[in-house]
Amino acid sequence: MAPRLQLEKAAWRWAETVRPEEVSQEHIETAYRIWLEPCIRGVCRRNCKGNPNCLVGIGEHIWLGEIDENSFHNIDDPNCERRKKNSFVGLTNLGATCYVNTFLQVWFLNLELRQALYLCPSTCSDYVLGDGIQEEKDYEPQTICEHLQYLFALLQNSNRRYIDPSGFVKALGLDTGQQQDAQEFSKLFMSLLEDTLSKQKNPDVRNIVQQQFCGEYAYVTVCNQCGRESKLLSKFYELELNIQGHKQLTDCISEFLKEEKLEGDNRYFCENCQSKQNATRKIRLLSLPCTLNLQLMRFVFDRQTGHKKKLNTYIGFSEILDMEPYVEHKGGSYVYELSAVLIHRGVSAYSGHYIAHVKDPQSGEWYKFNDEDIEKMEGKKLQLGIEEDLAEPSKSQTRKPKCGKGTHCSRNAYMLVYRLQTQEKPNTAVQVPAFLQELVDRDNSKFEEWCIEMAEMRKQSVDKGKAKHEEVKELYQRLPAGAVKALCKECVVERCRVLRLKNQLNEDYKTVNNLLKAAVKGNDGFWVGKSSLRSWRQLALEQLDEQDGDAEQSNGKMNGSTLNKDESKEERKEEEELNFNEDILCPHGELCISENERRLVSKEAWSKLQQYFPKAPEFPSYKECCSQCKILEREGEENEALHKMIANEQKTSLPNLFQDKNRPCLSNWPEDTDVLYIVSQFFVEEWRKFVRKPTRCSPVSSVGNSALLCPHGGLMFTFASMTKEDSKLIALIWPSEWQMIQKLFVVDHVIKIMRIEVGDVNPSETQYISEPKLCPECREGLLCQQQRDLREYTQATIYVHKVVDNKKVMKDSAPELNVSSSETEEDKEEAKPDGEKDPDFNQSNGGTKRQKISHQNYIAYQKQVIRRSMRHRKVRGEKALLVSANQTLKELKIQIMHAFSVAPFDQNLSIDGKILSDDCATLGTLGVIPESVILLKADEPIADYAAMDDVMQGKDEFVLGIC
């Protein structure tokens, strides 16, 4: 048995035989031999708790042994960034540019394309002098061809393990944080490259894209009546193959070329017959390119959701593909061999990761290109099994079918690249032009300088660490480790108590449970909280562990690991929550009045519990409850009864105001009165809230009309505004109701609107005047402040509503159908905390003297009124988003994408009939204000692939915004 384990067992046996009250000097010396001497003799193998003489406590087992020099620094070996021998160079992922990196590696390993790009004229000659490239100037490619030249040269001869393609990505105008459609990117970039190279004079350069990637097919339509054949020739750079419902690549190709019948409403107009006739239509392959790109259409539009989805179905394909059965002209050589497989790892069309498996055309070896990491496959074989396993979303997925020799199956491959087998194998590597090689050499020199600098920094850190190691070892040899004659008696007593209680806790738990089953007789019981009884064993164990660890914590502090202030506060807070029997304390520190939260336990049970919680509050059964709580309880009951009586009286006196029935309207002035009174809508809402639930709210005692007035005592609303935008801020009162309001509430200011007839002409002109009159200056200031707030908001709520077929998902005309609770909006609001009540809505009895408020205070209150009264009632199918005025429309679209799963380029947004299209504009400039409702119309899925091509081609500017 290990020495330390023997000592621990001895400590337990010794603690069990000694009671805390029986500890003597002899016992203390025994404790010394058990707990302290091993540390001095070196038998101890870990940090002893609270023992300042334990050398293990200051980490000598680390410093006195051998230390790995790598622990003296945090600088990685710069040689790890160096390119491995006979390997390729990776590309940095700039955020979401893995799809770009995969295509760059595929194009780089097309030797004919690389050679043609090297032959392009370059502006690099402007940077070259007689002695080479100017050191003070950095080469900046000016065109897409120059960017590809420089990238390919670095990929070919760089000493780095990976290079940065940010210049190339920036030139294309791609967003590095947003993943684009990889297949769409491939088509658009090839189109861009072909257009750029078409201006070159050298035919080998000008025609390289057509020579390598361009084939031709014809749409052939045959009239069933006369047999006339109509052809429409078209070039292609890749064949887009539907994989839905298929298991093999050859099946996908056959479906692409299958005959289609044109019948019924879809009949073909035959120019020979001069009428619509039944016909057949199919695609005929006329010529195939040297490099055949097969796009597997894994990303399709789902009609049910209106979003793109990925088809995670297995497709089998062979390493050798014979295309002769599919071409019109037989007899040629149409045997292709697999040269690249592009993989999308992930189950969603909107996320995932792109990698590429590419075959080296010179060595015939397969490599996996994963951004910065390049992995060589063993045995010159393509291996896709790992990729398929990583993408496995669940065990219930379809099993991978078995593949024969020379065939593969994948549910993540989205593009297959085949090379014509009859082409001659390249004997020599493509040579980098001299001007490009000089740029590569310059970059390699910078890399070597960086490696030397990092190695020197690493060496300096190691030397400093070794010197410190020797210094600490010398200090350890000087440390005194003399014997300690005695230990603290109080500490030994406490240590014994804790060890004994730990050992007997389980037995005491059973004993207490049995005692709790017996009824308590007479007045011998004690009150204990029910919550404390349920968790007392766990509380005791945690408390004992804390007491046992106090010494260890103090030792830790001596070694430098002191707790910070925030951690100490948090621990004290947790300790306060764990104190036993404090769950029946009232706020005054006495026994709580609620008997549902406590129960009586016997004297024997309380004695057991008190051994573990000696400082717990003690309440004998005869102990009276808190007298102050009893008084407050009685007062609360009386107040509730009073509130109910007041609410019932006010509800009876103002029935129409409570039910919001027969309310007057300024836009349709009632004929039977010439005077209407005004109160704030906030007062009405607060009063209704009190009347509905008088026991939860305080009575409203003051009307608080000063909130509708400016600091000068003038009205802040015009008659026209009170009929429109400000109508939600005020409530109109009948004269009879006003008389009752004056009796029930304290009215600080009377506000009324009067209708008068002016002039002698019949009919006379009607005018409306207010008392008090409008304050034009303050009214103008309020409007300016409101407009400023709408333009400069932060973290405001807006609502996005998705529409289908130009109709909202839920009708706004019936919002009550979408309320998720039977409570009204007012009921859902929380009562205001004390100190947040408006000064003009004092809910205690007081005088009618108007309080003086500043213009800023009025505006702050006005914001509150607007926020309460104009709150948007959210309906089902609508989502709330937090936005700021300086946020761009593009950032909002990204938020919408996460909320509705609609890609940004599929979003059509509008507000109040205005289309939002400028992605760089801020929401403030676009007129999006708090509580706005933005309509989202998602692009509908397109059924056929020909129509999808038209849509994709219309997005050239979005995907490749060339700088």
N, C-alpha and C positions, 0 to 999 in steps of 0.2 A: 504494500500500500504506500502511496506517495506520502512523504513527510508532512506536507501541508494538510492533506486529508486526515491524517492521524491527529494532528493538532486540532483541527476543527471538531472532530468527534470527541476529543478530550474536553474541549471547551463546552460542548453541549452537556456531557455527563457531569462536569463540575457545576455548571449553572443549575442543573436539575437537583443537585444535592444541597445547594445553599440557598436559603431564603434571604431576601434583601435585608431584613432586619437583623439577620444573624451574621453579617459580614464582619470579620475581624482583620487584624493586621496579617495574620497567617493566610487568610483567604486572599488578601491583596497581593502578597508575595506569590501565591499560586497563580493568580491572574497574570502577574508579571511574567512568570515562566512560560505560560501558555501563549500569551498574546504579544510579548515584546522581544524575548530573547531570540526567537527564530529570525527576526529581522536583522539582528546584529550578527548572528552566526552565518547569515546568508542562506538559510534554509527556505526562507520566504520566497515565493515565486510570483507574487503579485502585490499590488499596492495595499498595505494594511489600512484599515479604517481609523483615521484620526491619530496615527502614530507618527510623530515628527521624526523619530529616530529610524524609521524604515527607509533604507537607502533605495528600495524599489520605488518609493513614492516620488523620487525626483528623477527617475528614468535611467538609473545607471546601467541597467541591463541592455539599454540601447547604445549608450555612449561608450561603454567599455568593450563592446564587441566590434566586429567588422561592419563597416557601413558602406553600402553601395554608393559610389560617387555620383550616380544619377539623382540621388536624393538631395544633393547640394545645389541643384539648379532646376529651373523649369523651362529650359531651352531645348527643344527637340533637335535631334541630330540633323544638321542641314543636308546631309547626304541622303536623308529620306525623301527630300524633294528632288533628287537627281533621277534622271531617266535611267531605267534599267537597260542592260545590254540586250540587243535584239528585241526590243519592245517598241510599242507605239506611244505617242504623246497624247495625254488626255486633254479635256477642255473643261474649264471652270463653269459650274452652274451658277448663273448670276441671280438666281431666285426661282424662276420658273421657266428656264430656257433649256431644259434637258431635251426637248423636242428638236431644237435647233442643233444642238451638239450631235445628236444621232445622225441627222442628214449630212452635216459637215464631214463626219467620219466616213460615211458611205461615199460621198462625192470625192473625198480625198483619195480613197482607194480605187477610184476609177482612173487608171493611169492615163488614158487618152484625154480625159477631161483635164487632168492636172497638167499634162504636157501642153495642151492648147492654151491654158490660162497663163502658163509661164512665158508663152510667146507673145502675149499682149504687150503693146508699148506701155511704159509706165512713166509717171512724172517723177519717179525716184531719181532720175538723172539730174534734176534741179538741186538735189541735196548732195550730189557727188562732185568733189573737186578733184584736183590732180592727185592728191594724196589720199583720197577716200572720202568717207562721209564726215561731214562736220560734226564734231563732238558736242557742240553746244545746241544743236538742233535735233529734235525728235522727229522721226519720220511719221507723217500723218497721211495715210492713203486718202485719195480724193474720190475714187469711184468704187463701185461694187466689185469690179474686176480686180482693182488694186488691193482691196481688202482681202479677197479670196487668195490672191497671189501671196500676200504676206502671211496669211494664216497657214496656207499649204506649205510654204517654205519653213515656217516654224514647226509645223507638225512633222516635217520630214527630217530636219537637222537640229532641232533645239536640244539642249542639254537638260532642260527642265522636265519634270515628270508630267506637268500639265501647263497649259498656257491660257491666257485670258482672252476670250473672244468679244470683249465688250465693245471694241471699236466697230466690228462688223455688225453686232446687234444694234448699236446706236445708229449706224448708217441706214439700217432698214426701218428705223422708227418703231421698233418693237418695245412693248411694255415688259420689262424684266420681271415684274411681279404678277403678271397675269398670263396663264397658260393658254396658248392659242390652239386651234385645230391643226394637228400635225399634217394631215393629208392636204388640207387647204393651203398651209404654208408651202408644202412641196410644190404644188401646182403653180402657185403664184410666183414663187421664187424662180422656177424654171422659165416661166413666161418672161419675167424681168431679165433674167440672164440672157435669154435668147435675143430679146430686144436690144440689150446693151452690146452684145457681141456682133449683132448684125451690121454695126457701123465700122467693123474692122476690115482692113484691106486684105489681109492674109486669109485665103479661103479655108485653110485648116483651122483657123480660129473662128472665122465667121460662121461656119457650118457645123461646128462641133456638137451643138445641142441636137440639131436634126440628125446628124450621123449616129449619135450614141443613143438617143432616147425617142426619136420620132418614128412612128409607124403610120399606116394609113388603112382605113376601113371605109366601107360604103354602106349607107342605108339603102337597101334594095326593096322596092315595092313592086309586086307583080299583080296585074289585074287578072281576076279569075275568069272574066268574060272573054277578053281578047288576047290575053297572054302578054300584053305590053309590059316591059320591064323599065322601071324608073330608078336611076341611081343618083345618090347624093354623096359625093366624096367628102371625107373629113379626116384630118390628121389627129393623132392622139399621142400623148406622152406617157400615159399609163392607162391600163384597163381597170375600170371600177367594177368590181364583182360583188354581187349580192350574195351574202353567205347565209341568210336566213333560210332555214329548212334544209341545208346541205351539210354534208359531212366531209366531202373531198373537194380539193381544189378543181379537179377536172369537171366535177358536177357544176361548179360555179361558172366555169368557162363555157360549158355547154348551154347553161341557161342564158348567159350573156348573148350567145349567138343563135338562140332558138327562134323558130318562126312564130310570128304573131299574126293572128287573124283579125282582119278589119271588117266587121260586119255590123249590121243594124245602124244605129245612129253614128257609129264610128266608121262608116264606109268611106272608101277612097274615091276621089273624083278623078276619073281616068280621062286624060286629054284625048285619047284616041276614040273612046266611046262617047265622049262629051256628056257624061252622066256619072252619078255616083254608083260604084260597083263594089261588090265584095272583093277583097284582095288579101294578100299576105305580105308581111313586112319582116325583114330580118337584117342582121348585120353580117357582112362578109369581110373577113380579114384579107386585105390585099398585099400588105407588106408588113414585116415585123422589124423592129430596131435591134441593134446589137445588144443593148441593155433593155430588158423587158421589165417594166415596173408594174406589178399587180397590186392594186389597192383593194384590200379586203374591207368592205364597208361595215365595220363594226359599230360605228357611231351613226345611229339613225334617229329620226324623229318619231316620238311616240304620240299618236293621235289622242290618246286618252288623257295624258298629262300636259301635252303641249311642250314637252321638254325633250332634249336629246337624251338618249340612253345608249349604253354599251351592250352589245350582244356577246355574252361570255360563253359562246358555244365553241366546241372543238372543231377545228378544220384540219384535215390531213393533207399533206403535200410531200412530194418526193424531191430528192436532190437532183434528179434528172427529169426534165420536162420536154416531151416531144410535142411540138405544136403543129406538126405537119397535118394531122387530121382536121385541124381547125382553119387552115388557110385555104384560099380559093385555088391558088396556083400550086400544084403538087410538083414534086421532083426536086425541090431545093433542099438545103440543109436547114432544118428548123429545130435542132436539138439544143436545148438550153440546160445549163447547170446552175444550181443555186449559188448565189454569191453574197446575199445579205438577207437577214430577217430582222425587221423592226418590231419591237415589242412595246406594248403599253401595259404596265403593271398597275392593276386597280380595277375595281368593279364599276366605277362611275365614269360618265363621259365628261364630267367637269373637274375631275381631279385624277391624280395618279402620277406615275413616273415613266419616262421613256428611256429605253436602252436599245442597243443595236448589237446584233451578232453579225460580224462581217468577215469574209474570207479574204486572206491576203492573196492577191493574184499571182505573186511571185513564188511564195513558199507553199501555197495551198493550205495553210494552217488557219484555223478559226480563232477569232478573238472576240471577247465580249467588251463592248465599249459602254461604260457606265460613268459618264461625266469625267471626273478626274481619274477614276480607276480603270485600268486596262487589265484584263485577265485572259491569259492564253489557254485555250481548250486543249486537253490532252488527246494525243493520238490523231491529230488532224481531223477530229470529228466534231460536228455540230452537236451541242448539248443544251437542250431546252428544259430539261426536267426540273432544275432548280427554280427557274422563272415561274413555271406553272405551280409549283408548291407554294412559293411566296405569295402568289395572288389568290390562293385558296381562301374564300371568304367563310366557308362553313363546311362541316362534315357531310351535309346533305347534298352537296353539289354532285353533278354528274361525274362518274369516274372517267379517268382518261383512258381512251381506247388504246388497245395494243397496236404498236407500230412495227412493221417489218423492217428488214435491213434496207437502208437508203431512204427511209420515209420518216416523217416526223408529224406530230400532232400538237396543235397549240390552240388555246382559246384566248391568247393575248396578242398573237401576231396580227398586225394591221397592214403590213406591207411586205411583199416578197419581191426580191430583186434577182432576176435570172440573167446570166450572160450567155451569149451564143457560143456554143462549144467549139465550133469550127475555127474560131479566131486563134491566131498564133499566140503562143505563150510569150510574154515579154521576157527577153533574155537579159536586158540591162535595165537598171533602175533609171527613173526619170531624173535628169540632172537639174539642179537648182541654178538659175541664171546667176551670173557673177554679182550683179547689183543687189539681188535678194539675199545671196549668201553673205555679202558684206553686212547687211542688216541683221541677219541671224547671228553672225559672229559677234557683232556689237552687243546683241542681247545676251549671248552666252557669256561674254566678258563681264557684263553687269551681274549675271547670276553667280559667276565664280567669285567675284568680289564680295557678294553678299554671303556666300558660303564661308569664305575666309573670315569675314567679320563675325558671323554667328559662332564659328568654331572658337575664335579668340575669346568672345564673351563667355562661352560655355567653359573654356579652360580657366578663365579668371574666377568664375563662380566656384569651380571645383577646388582650386587652390585655396580660396578663402574658407571653404567648408572644411577642408582637411586641416588647415591651421586651427580652426575653431575646435575641431575634434580633438587634436592634441592638447589644446589648452584645457578643455573640459576634463579630459582624462587625468591631467596633472592636478586639477582641483579636487577630483574625487580621492586621489591618494592622500591629500592633505586633510580631508574631512575627518573630524573625530567621531568615533563610534563607541564611546565609553558606556558602561553599564549604568542603568538607572536603578537606584535602590528601591524606589517605591512609586506607587501610582496613587492618583487621587481617589479617596475613599468614596466620595459622592458619585464619581463616574463609574466606579466598579459596582456600586449598589444599583445604579440605574441600568447598567449593562446586564446585571443579573436579572432584574425585573423584566426587562424587555425579552431576554432569551427565554425565561420561564413562560411568559405570556404567549409568546409565539408557539411554543411547544404544546401548550394546553388549549389553544384557541378552538380547534375542532371539537374537542371534548366539551368545552364550555358552551359551544354553539348548540350541541344536542341537549345539554342540560337546560339552557334557557328556553329552547323550544318546548321542552316538556313542562317547564314551569309556567309558560304562557297558556298552556291548555287548561290549567286549573283555575277555578274562579277565585277572585280576591275576596277575602273575608274581612269585614269591619272596615276600619280606617287605616289598615296597615299598608295599603298600596301606594304606588307612586305613578304620577302621570308621565307617559313617554309618548313621543310623537310616532304616529303610525309609519311615516316615511323613514324615520330613524330605525325603527324595529325591522323594517324590511331589508335594510342595507347595513345593519350594524356590524356583521362579520367583515364585510368588505372595508368598511370604514376603519375598523380596528386593525385589520391587516395593513392598510395603507398608512395608518398612523404609526404603527410599530416599525414599519419599514423606514418611515421618515425619521423617527427617533434613533433607530439603529444607524441611519446614514448621516446623522448630524456631524459626527466626528469626521466622517469621510469628506463631507462638504467643506468643513473647516480646513482639513488637510489639503483639499483641492485649492482652496483660496490661498493657502501658504505657497502653493506651487504656481500660482499665477492665474488660475482659471476662475476668477471671481465672476459672479453674476452681475449683469448690468442692471440699471435701475428699473427698466421696464420689465425684465424677467422677474425681478424680486417682487414688484407690485402684482404681477400676474400670479405668482405663487402664493402670495398672501391672500389674494382674492379667492383662489381655489381652496386654501385652508379654511377661510371663513365659510365657504359653501359646504365643507365637509364636517363641520363641528356637529357632534352628536347632540340630539334633543333640543337644538335651537330652532327646529321647525315648529315648535309650539310657543315660541316667544312672540309677544305682541310688540308693536313698535316702541312701547315704553319699557321693554325689558321684563315684563310680567307674564303670567300665564294667560294665553289667548282665550277668548270667550267661546270659540267654536269647538264643541266637543267631538265633532266629526273628524277632526284632525289628530286626536289623541286617544289613548286608552290606558286603563289602569293595569299595572303589573304588580306582582307580589314583591314583598320586601326581599325575599331570597333572589328573585330574578334581578331586581335593581342592584343588589350587592355585587352579583356577577358582572353586570354591565359596568358598574362603577369602577371595577378593577381596570378596565380598559379605557374608560373615559372619566378619570377622576375630577376633571374640571367641568363636566357637563352640568347644565342647570338642573337643579333638583326641586321637584314640586310634589310634596306629599298630597295624598288624596283630599285632605281637609283644606288644602290651600285654596283661597278664594281667587276668582278671576280678576283681571285688571279692572279697577274701579273706573279709571278714565275711559277705557274702551266701552264699558257698559253705558256711561253717560253719553259718549259719542254715538253709540248704537241707538239709544233712545232718541237723541236729537236727530239722527238720520231718519229714523222712522217718522218722526214728527214732520221733518222737512219734506219727506216724500209725500205724506198726506196733504201737506200744504200746497206743494207743487201741483198735485193732481187736482185740488180744488181750484187753484188759480187757472190751470189749463182748461178745465171744464167750463169755468165762467167766461174766459176769453173766447173759447171756441163757440159757445152759445151766443155771445154778443156779436161776433164777427164771422157768421157762418159762410158767407159768400167769399170773404177774403181767404178763409182756410181752404175751401174747396175750389177756389179759383173759378167761380162761376159768375156770369153776368158782369164781367169786368168792363169798365169804360175804355174807350179807345180814342186817341187824339185824331187819327186819320179819319175816323167816322164819329164825329162829335155827337153825343146824345142830345136830342132835342129838348129834354125836360130839365136841363140845368145849364147855367152859364158859368159855373165854377167847378173845377176839379182840383183836388189836392194831390200832392206828390209826396211819396216816401221812397226810400231806396229799396231796391229789390233784395238787397242783402238783409235788411231788417225783416222783410217778409219771410225770407227763407229761414233765418234764425228763429223767428217766432213760430213758424210752422214746425220746425224741428222740435222745439220745446213742447208744443201742444201734442205732437204725436207721441213723444216719449218724455214725459215730464220728470220721471224718476232718474233719467240719465243726463238731463240738461238743466241748466239754471234758467230761471225766468228772465225774459227780456223786459227790462224796465224802462229803457229809453229808446225813442224813435231814432235819434242820431241823424237828423237831417243835415247837420253841419258837414257831413261827408260829401254832400252834393253841392256845397258852396265853396267858393274860393276863400283865401285868407281875408279878402276885403269884404266878404259877406255877399258877393254877387253869385248868381246862378251860373253853373258851368255848362249848361246845355241850351241849345237853341230849340225853338218849337219844331223846326224841320228835323233836327237830329233826334229829338225825342219820338218822332214818328217812324224813324228808320233805325240807324245803327245803335243809338243810345236807348232804344226802347227796352232792351233787356236789362238796363241798369236801374230803371225806375219802375215804380208801381203806382198806378192811378187809383185814387180813392174817391168814392162818392161822398158828398157832403154829410149824409147821415152816418156813414162809417167814420168820417173824420171826427164827428162829435163823440162817438164812442171811443175812438183812439185817444182823444184828449183826456177822457176820464180814466182810461186803463193804463196809459203810459205817460212818461215824462216827455213832453215835446219841447225840444230846444229851439227849433225854428219852424215857422209855418211857411210852406212853399205851395203856391197855388197858381193855376192857369185860369185866366178869365177870358171869356168871349164877349166882345162888344160890337155893336153896330155903329158904323161911322158914315157920315154924309147924309144929304137930304134926298139923294136919288133913290128911287124905288125899283128894284130892291137895293137896299143899302149894302155897303161893303162890310164884310166881316173881318175883324182883326182879333188876334190873340196876343195877350200880354201876360207876362209873368210877374210875380211878386215873391221875392225880390227880382230885380231886373238882371239881365245878362251882363256879365263882366267880360267884355271883348278881349282885353289884354290876357287875362288868365285862360280864357277859352283857347286862344291862339297858342299860348305856351303849352297847354295840355296836349293839343293836337300834334305839335312839333315833337314833344317828348314821346308820345305814343308811336309816331312814325319812326323816330330814332330807335326806340326799343324793338320795333319789328324788324329793323335792318341790322341790328347789332346783337341779336340774341345768341346765347350759348346753351347747349344741352336742352333745347326745346323739343317738344313732342309734335310730330306730324304723323299723318295717317296715309298709308298706301293701300289703295283699293284695286284689286285685280278685276278687270272686266272681261267678259266673254261675249263675243258677237256684239260688241259695242253696248252691252248692257251690264249693269253692276250685278255682282253675284247675289247680293241681297238688296231688296228695295229700301231706299232711304225713307220712303213714305210711310213705312210701318216699322220704325225702330223698336217699338215695344215687343215685336216678335223675337228680337234678338237679345233681349236682356236676359242675362244668365241667372238672375236672382229675383226673388219677389220683392226685395227691398228697393225703395226708391233711391235715386242718387244721393239725396240729402241724408237718408238714413245710413248710407255707406260711409259718409264722411266722418272722420274722427273729430271728437270735441277738441276745441282749441286748448292748448296748455295755458296755464296761468302766465300772464305776462305777454301774451300775444294778442289779447283782446284790443280792439281799436278803442282809442280814448273817447270817441263819440258814441260808442255802444257800451257804456258802463252798465253792467247788469246788476249792480247793487243800487239800493235806494240812495239818491243823492239829489243835489240841487239842479236847477235847470240852467245854470250859468254855462255859456258856451266856452269851450276850451280853445285857447289860441293855438293854431297849428300853422306850420310853415308851408310854403308852396311845395317843397320837396316831400314833406310828409303827406300832403294831399295826393301828390302824384303816386307815391308808394301805395297809399290806400286805394287809389283809383285802379292801380294794376291789380290789386287783390280783388276788387269788385269785378273787373273784367275777367279775371281768371276763373272766378266762381260762376259768373253768370253765363259766360260764353263757352263753357266747357263742351268739347265735342262728345257726342254720344256715340261711342264705338259700336259698330255692328259686326256680326259674324262674317268671316271672310276678309276682314280688314285687319291690318297689322300696324301697330304703333312703332315708330322709330325715333331715336334721339339724335338730333342733328344740330349743327351750328350754322350761323349765317355765312361764315367764311369757308364753309365746306364746299367742295366742287361737286358738280353734277355727277362726275365720274365716280367720286367716292360714295355718293348716295346710291349709284347703281350697284356698286359692290355690296353695300348693305342690303339692297333689295334682292340681290342674287342669293345671299345667305338666308334671307327670310322666305323667299318664294321659289328658290331653285330655278330661277330664270337667268340665263347668261346675260351680261350687259349688252351684247350686240343684238339680243333678241327682245330688248325692252323698248317699248314705245311709251313715253311718259307725257302726261299733259296735266295742266292745272287750269281750271276755269276756261276750258276750251283752247288754251294756248299750249302748243307743242314745245316740250323741253328737249332741245337737241344739242346745245353747246356744252360738251363735256367739260370744258375748261372754265366755264362760268361758275360763279359762286351762287349758292342758293339765295342769298340776299339780293343779288342783282337780277335773279330770275323771278323775283316776286314770291318766293316761298316763305311764308310767315308761320309763326307758331299756330298750331291747330289746323293747318292747311290739310286738305285732302287731295292727294295726287292719284290720278288714275293710271293704272298699269295695264297696257295691252301687250301681251306676248305674241311674238310671231307664230303663226300657225304652222304645223308640220306640213311638209310637202311630200306628196305620195311618190312621184316618179323621180328617178335620178337625173333625168335630163333637165327637169325643172329645177332640181336642186342645184345643178351646175350653174344655171342662170343666176340663182340667188348668191351662190358663192362668188361668182365672178363680179357681182355687183359690190362685193365687200373688199375689193382690192385696196382701196384707199384706207380702209380700216386696219387691215392686217399689215400692209407694207406701206407705211407713209414715208416714202423716201425723202431723206433730208436734202 
